[in-house]
């Protein structure tokens, strides 16, 4: 147990943010994998959709300092 209430609150906040960041990084990894699979299968429409989604997620993560 932290000695101060502010330390306990900061710990709760950092745990919440860590979980949020982990989910975001995992989602980026999944979308990148889907994009590469679509390229291997030579499915242009699926690759285009996956690329748009991946670039959107990567840009958002970059702005937040995750990627």
Residue pairs with C-beta under 8 A, 6 or more apart in sequence:
1 8
2 8
2 11
21 66
24 57
24 60
24 61
24 64
24 66
25 61
25 66
25 67
27 57
28 54
28 57
28 58
28 61
28 67
31 50
31 53
31 54
31 57
32 54
34 46
34 50
35 47
35 50
35 51
35 54
38 46
38 47
38 50
39 47
58 67
61 67
